[in-house]
Amino acid sequence: QGQKILLYSAGAALVISTLLSVWLSLSFTRPISRMKATAQKLSDGDYTAKTNLVRQDEIGQLAGSIDTLSGRLSEAQEKSRRQEQLRRDFLANVSHELRTPVTVLQGSLEAIQDGIVTDPDLVKEYVHQMLIETQGLHRLVNDLMELARLQNTDFPIENAPLNLQDVLMDALRSAERLAQAKSISIEKPSKAIAVAFQGDYARLKQMLLIVLDNAVKFSPPKTTLRVDMNEHSITIRDEGCGIPKEDLPFIFDRFHKSRTEENRQGSGLGLAIARGIAERHGIRIAIDSREKRGTTVRFQWGQLVSSENETV
């Protein structure tokens, strides 16, 4: 009887140990097989693949590392796709902007060369139009070069001590000449505020003048442009047509133009350049606009930008 019990016990122990061995084997081989399959998918370019294993041991840690790698590769792939799309859009926009003036120049020159246009007054008109198109091409090329420089972090900009109030007043003096042609008055800051800053004087003036120029361009005659300044911000308010709501998210994109008559002659690079200058100086640009009620542009720096970033 004792031998039978011993035999049964040994048999049961053998079965249990066999089952435990199989279970332990599967508990190791299955996750390893899953991780191997995931790694193979990643190597094949499927960066959405994940192990989805949740374990509290070394295998779980390894699986978590693979999933983290998968997520980072997926983000990098998406970023690469966005960059490629931006590159294609950029080339398409440049081609579009160049096509019209080049076509006008070619057509005008061929008309003069082939003797289609012979009247001196008409020839003079053609030459005048070609000059206008050439000037537009010159502005476009300059804007493209400026934007490329600003987006290249290796390209140095001046970093000298300056007073932002001096920069603003200088920009306002330039803007006044633009405003006078439309009988637009500029209301300057009521009190002098010296703001010490480190940066590139000429580019900061350019940044402000781009916005002031837009404010004048899109404002009706005999309106008022209001400019305020304090220790941490400059605010420019106009009484213009405003920016359509659907255009606001793209207002700083290269070559973006709102569908207005005033915007047809621009390159669509002005605000992109302004933002590039601002970013190189740690300045944040915020725009609030409502159609037929005007636009407010605010330049913020220092503690105000830091506190807002922390809030976000």
Sequence and secondary structure as in RCSB ss.txt:
>XXXX:A:sequence
QGQKILLYSAGAALVISTLLSVWLSLSFTRPISRMKATAQKLSDGDYTAKTNLVRQDEIGQLAGSIDTLSGRLSE
AQEKSRRQEQLRRDFLANVSHELRTPVTVLQGSLEAIQDGIVTDPDLVKEYVHQMLIETQGLHRLVNDLMELARL
QNTDFPIENAPLNLQDVLMDALRSAERLAQAKSISIEKPSKAIAVAFQGDYARLKQMLLIVLDNAVKFSPPKTTL
RVDMNEHSITIRDEGCGIPKEDLPFIFDRFHKSRTEENRQGSGLGLAIARGIAERHGIRIAIDSREKRGTTVRFQ
WGQLVSSENETV
>XXXX:A:secstr
 HHHHHHHHHHHHHHHHHHHHHHHHHHHHHHHHHHHHHHHHHHTT TT       SSHHHHHHHHHHHHHHHHHH
HHHHHHHHHHHHHHHHHHHHHHHHHHHHHHHHHHHHHHTTS   HHHHHHHHHHHHHHHHHHHHHHHHHHHHHHH
H TTS    EEEEHHHHHHHHHHHHHHHHHTTT EEE  SS    EEEE HHHHHHHHHHHHHHHHHTS TT EE
EEEEETTEEEEE  S    GGGGGGTTSTT   SSGGGTTS S HHHHHHHHHHHTT EEEEEEETTTEEEEEEE
 THHHHHHHHH 
